[in-house]
Amino acid sequence: MADTKSGRHASTSAATPLLVQSPENLECKNFQEYLRTRQTPESLEKLYSYPPICLAVFRELPEIARQFVIRILFVDQPVPQAVVSSWGAQRVAKEQLEATNCLSALSVWRVTAIPGGLAAWELSPTFKKSVRQVLLGGGKPWAITNSLERDSKPRDVAFLDAYAMSRWRCVLHYMVGTGNRSNTETEAISPDAVRILLHANLMKRDEREGITITRQGFQFLLLDTRAQVWHFMLQYLDTCQERGLVLAECLSMLFQLSFSTLGRDYSSEGMNKQMLMFLQHLREFGLVFQRKRKEHRFYPTRLALNVTNKEAAEASISVDEERMQERGYIVVETNYRVYAYTDSQLQVAVLGLFTELLYRFPNLVVGVLTRDSVRQALRGGITAEQIVSYLEQYAHPNMKLVESAIQSKSCLPPTVVDQIKLWEMERNRFTYTEGVVYNQFLSQNDFVTLRDYAQSQNVLVWQNERTRTMVVQKNGHDDVKRYWKKYSKSAG
């Protein structure tokens, strides 16, 4: 009989590849993926009772799927699937299949039977009613459409852009360790925002260093602003119930803001207590501007307008900074020196995560990649591949010219890339995998039989024939256990 024991098995880096665990990457979902993976058909039906959510869903559908919805929106009976399939040419059959699968996954329509036994498509009654209201009018007025008297001190688009980015940069500065300090450029963020960062695993609590950035957090910094805000808001929506908020109301409010007009003021008088609380959170993250907490007038910012619209071309909020990022501002030399032509506090702080900063000039920062600085970043969960990717992404155009001239795969010096990866390999001499130990076999034949079966299922991690001991992956334990019981009965 074999004895089993759960635990973690350690091995040197020269062992089988089965021991290597792929690092957790940031999973940044779009709106459709969020609805498909996080919501059940029953909860989707509740969401579709809010016209702004239905309008957002309709806007994000593939073009063929939108055509399907419009063509059957005012048809009060199911439409045979054969008829729907005939609406497209054969050359777009693949796109048609993707559109039908998308509508089914989002519960926008469902399969039903019509007289004669034919399969047909029928729009969700709730979705149909809400979309009709959006297109034709009617229903309850939206919460932010109340009329207001003319603002005596109106805010223009330039002010709203500057305000939105200043508030959002507070979150980013906090992530890289420059927020909540005696810095005139950054303001403190609330404990509520910190909880969201921890919930999203963008930051983690460390007993020695306090709250530090994670591997996913570093990937988060590499996203564009629209994707950052959307991912952050998804994590916020996950915690709605803990705050006493209704998910559908928050999503509806968020989409109402995305359909608003930039530079126009709106009233909050029609909102309930929970939505007023949600509005204050949006104010803190930079999605709306409000002079005072109790004032009923607010302005949606560009962050709110673009947060759910993947097609929107995000306007240049900080022109100099975005142009700098487009053309690249980092130069890396073979002596591990790093030159960054920037005066952005945030960009300097990101560099400081994995370099030792030496000099600071008005528009230039000089640092050096050292073993200690890179290992410090690795301890925080940042990988060597992420460091290299960041340096390549924002490399100066002159470095890219050199890359094309020498036909290199990377614009960075090969010695620098190799050394960063070697420093990471120093820390990866041991890799760990969850596993189950099998030992105390009564015979050598029993051990060999079970070992060979585990090996055939690709779940064998380690084995020692002399001591009759083997380790299998945790996810393969149940299968191996069933096989052992079946083998024991047949042998007995």
N, C-alpha and C positions, 0 to 999 in steps of 0.2 A: 504494500500500500504506500502511496506517496503522500507526504506531508506538505501542505502549502502554507505560505506566509506572505502577506502583502508587505510592500515596502518600496524603497527606492534603491536602484542599482547604479553604482558608479563604475565608470570605465575610462580608460585613457582615450585620447583623441584618435589613436590608431585602431580602435575597435570598429565593429561593424557599423555602417551608416544608420542602422535602425535606432541607434542611441541618440542621434542628433535630433533635437527638437527645433522645428522652425520657429523663429521668433514671432511673437504676436504683433501683427501689423494693425494700423489704424483702419477701422472699417467705417468709411464715410459713405453712408447710404443716401441716395436721392429720395425724392418724395414717394415715388412708386415703390421702391424697395422697402421703404419704411412701412408703407401700408400693407404690403404683401407679407412681410416677415414679423411685424410687431402687432398686427391687428387681426382679430378673428372675423369671419363673415358677419357675425352678430354685431360686433362693435363697428364694423364698416357701415352697416345699415344705420346705426345711430349717427355716425359722422355725416352720412349723406343727407340727413335731415336738415343740415345747415347749407344753404345755397352757396356761400363763399367757398366752402370746402369742395363742393361739387364743381364749381367753376375752375378751381385750381386743379382738380383731378382731370377735368376735360382739357385744360390747357396743356397738361403734361403728357397727354396720350399721344401715341404715334399718329401721323397724319391720316393713315388709312383707318385707324380706330376711330378718330374724330368723325370721319366721313360716315362710318357705320352708325355711330350714335345719332348724328344729325338726320340720317335717312329714315331711321325708325323711331325718332323721338316723338313724332306726332301720330304714330301708328298704334292704335289701341288693341292690337291683337298680335300674338307671336308671329314672327317671320321665319319661314322654313330656312334651314341652314343651307340648302341647295340654292335658294334664291340669293342669300347673302354671298355665297361663294361665286355666283355668276356675275357679281358686280365688278369684279376685277379681272384683268387679262391674265393669261397663263404665266406670262413672264414675271408677274409680281405675286405668284402663289406663295412664295416663302414669306414675303412681307405680310400677306393676308393672314397666314397662319400665325405669325408673331402678333398681329393685331388682335386676332380672336383670343389667343392665349392670354394676352395682356388684359383684355376686358373681362375674361373669366377669372383671372387671378385677383383682380380688384373687385370682383362681385358687382361689376357694372351691369352685366347681363348674366343670365343663367339659361341652362338647357331646359326645355319643356317639350311636351308632346302635343301635337294637334290632331284633329280627327284624321284617321287614316294611318296613324302610327308614325308619322314623319317627325323627325327631330327638328326643333325650331329654337330660335333665340328670342328671349324676352327681356327687355330692359328692367332693371330693378325699379319697382314703382316709386320708391323713395327718391332714388337718383333722378328718375324721369321728372317727377314733380318739382324737385329743386332746380334742375337745369331749365325747365320751362319758366320758372319764376325769374331766373337770372336773365333769360332772353326776352321775356315778355313783360316782366314787372309783376308786382303783386307780392303778397306775403308780408311778413313783418319787415319794417325798415331796418337797415343795418345800423349797428350801434354807433358808428362814427360818421353818420351822414347828417347829423343834426346841424341846422344852420347856426351861424354865429355872427355877431356884430363884427364890423371891421376892426382888425387889430391895430391899436394905436402905435405899436412898435413891432411891425412885422419883421420876420426873419427871412433873409434871402437864402438861396441855394448854397452859396459859398459858405455862409455861416453854418448851415446845417451839416454840410460835408465835413467841415473842420471839427465841429462838435462831435459828430458820430465817430470819426477816427480817433479823436482824443480819448473818448470813453472806451472804445474798443482796444486801443493800445494799452490802457490801464490793465486789462486782462492779460494781454500778451507780455507786458513788462513784469507782471506778477509771476508769470510762468517761468521766465528766464532769470528771476531773482532780483529784478531791479525795482519792483513795485513796493508800495507800503514803506518806503524809506524817506529819509530827508532829501527828497529830490523834487525840485520845483516843476519838473516836466511831467511827473507822474503823480496820480492821485491814488488814494487807497481804494481797494475794492471791498465789497461787503463780504461777511462770512457766508452769505447765501451763494455768492458766485464761487467762493472757494469750495463749497460743498459740491457744486456742479462739476468743477474741475476734478475733484476726487472721485465723484461718481462715474465720470466718463473715463477714468483711469488715465487722464492726461497728466495728473500729478499724483504723488503718493507720499504717505507719511513715513519718514525715516527717523528712527530713534536718535541717531547721532546728528543728522543734518536738518531735521525738521521736515518741512514739505518741499519735495524736489520734483523736477520734471521727469517724466517717464519716456520710454521709447516711443509710445504713441503720441506723447506730448510734443516730442521733437518733430515727428511727422506732421503733426497738426500745424506747427509753425511754418512748414514748407507749403501748405495749402494757400490758395488765394483767399482774399478776405471774404468773398461771398460764401465759399465752401466752409471756411472756419465758422462763420456766424451760423450757417445752417446746421452744421454738426453740433455746435454748442446748444442751439435751440432744441434739437432733437433730444439731447441729454436732459435739458430742462423739462421737456414734455414728459419724459420718463418719470419725473418726480412730482407730477401734478397732484396726484392723490395725496401725497405726503403733505402738500401745502394747502389742502382743502380746495383745490381747483378742479374744474371739470375739463377733461382733455379736449372734448369737442368744442367747448366754448373758447378755449385758448387757441386751438388751431383756426377756428373761424375768425377770431380777432386778428391773428397773425396774417391770414390771407386777405382780410379786409384792408389791412395796412399795405399789403403788397399791391393792391389794386388802387391805392390812393394816388394823389397827385403831389409830386415833390414841390415843396415850397408853399403848399396850401395848409391852412390851419383847420383843425377839426375839434369837435366838442366831445367831452366825455360824460356829459350829463345823463345820457341814456344808459350808462353802464351800471351793472350791479357792483356790490362790494368786492366780489372775487375778481371781476374784470379790472376794477380800479387797482387792485393789488398787482395783477398781471401787468398793467400799464406801467406801474412804478418799476417793476423789474425790467421791462423793456427800456425804460428811461435810463436805468443804470447801465445797461449794456450798449447804449447808444443807438437803439432802434427808433426812439422817439425823443423829441426835445420838449421839455415842459419847464417853464420858468420856476414855478413853485409846485410843491406836491399837491396842494389843495386847489390849484388853478384848474379850471375846466377846459382850458385851451391847450392843445398840443400839436406839434408838427411831426409827421413821420419823416424819417431821414432816408437816405439812399440805401442804407443797410437793410431797412425794412422792405423797401420796394424791390430789392434784388435778391433777398434771402431765399425765396422759393422759385425764382424764375431763372432757370438755367440758360435761357436764350438771351437774357438781358446782358448787354455789353456794359460791364461796370465802368462807369465814367471815372475819369482820373480824379480821385479825391486828393491825393497828394502827388501832384504831377512830377515834381523833381524826383521823389522817391521811387515812383513806379517806373519812370524812364530809366533810372539808375539800375533797377532790377532787370529791366528788359535788356539793357546793353551789357550788364555785368559790371561788377565793381571790385572783384577780388583778384589779386595776383598772388600766386604761390611759386616760390623759388625752390631750387633743388637743395638749398641749405635749410629748408623747413620754415623760412620766413614767410609770413602772410601779410600782405598789404591790402587794406580795405579802404577804397576811396568813398567814404561816406561820413556823414555827421549825424546819422540816425542812432539814437540811443538804443533802439530795439535791435538793429542789425549788429551793433557793437556788442550788445549783451549776448546775442546768439553766438557770435564768434567766440566770446569769452567762455562759452560752455565747453569748448574743446581746445582752445589755444591759451597760451600765456601772453597776455597783453603787455607790451613793452612801452610803447610811446603813443601819445594821443595829440593830434594836431587838429586845427579847425575842420579840415575836410579829409583827414587821413588818419588811419589807425594802423599801427604796426604790432604784429604779434609773432609768436613762434610756436610751432607744433612740437611739443616735448612729450616724452614718455609719460611723465606725471600728469600733464594736462589731458592727454588722450585717455589715459587710464581712469582719470577722474570722471570723464564723460561716459566711459564704458561702465563704470560702477553705477552710474545713474540710469543705465538702461539704454543709452544711445549706442548704436552699432557702428562699426568701422565703415560699413557700406553707406550708412546715412551720412556720415561725415564727408566721405568722398563724394557722394551724390550732391550734397549741399555746396561743396566747393566747386563742383563742375557746373551746377545749375547757375551760379552767380559769378562764374569766371569772367574775367575781363576779355573784351573782344580780341585783344592782341594775343592772349593765350590761345584762343580758338584758331587764330591764324597760324600759329605755330603748329597746332594739332593737325590742320589740313596740310601744312607744308611737309611734315615728317610722316604723314599718314598713320598717326597714332590713334588708338581706340579711345584715349582720354586726353583732355587738354592739360591735365595735371602732370607734373614730372613723375615718371614711373617709380623712382626711388621713394618719393613721398607716399604714393599710393601703397606700395609694397610694405613700407615701414609701418604705416597705420594699421594695415591688416596683420602684420606680425605682432604688433603690440596687443591686438585683440586676441590672437592665437595664444599668447602667453597666459591669458586668463582662462582659456578654454581647454586646458589640459585635461580637465575632467568634465564629462557631460553626464546628465542624470535623466533617467526615465522611470516612470512609475511602472512597477512590475510585481509579479507574484513568484515566490520561490517554491520549487518542487524538490523535495529531497526525501531521504529515508525510504528509498525503493527497496523492496524485498528481494528483487533479482535484477541482474544486469539486463536481461531480456525486456523486463518491464520498462526500465529506464530508456533503453534504445528505442523501443516502440513508441513511447510517448514523445521522446525527443524528436524522432523523425517526423511524427505527425505535426508537432509544433513548427518544425522547420518548413514543412510543406505548406503550412498556412501562413508563413512569413511573420510569425509572432514570437519566434525564439530570439531572445536577447543574448543569452550566455549559457554555456553548459560546460560541465566538467565530468568527463566519463569516469575518472578514477574515483571521485567522491559521490558519483551518482546524484549530482545536483544540477538543476537547470532553472533558468529564469525566463518567464514568458511575459509579454506585454500585458498590461492590465486589461486592455480592451479585448484581448484574445483569451483571457483566463476562462470565461464561461464556456467557450467552445471547446477548449482543451479539457476542461473538467468533465463536460458531457461525454467527450470521447473516452476519457479514462474510465468513467463509470460503465460505459457500454463495453469497453474492452475487458474490464474486471469481471463483469457478469459472464461474458462469453468464455473467458479463461477459466472461471470457476466452474 
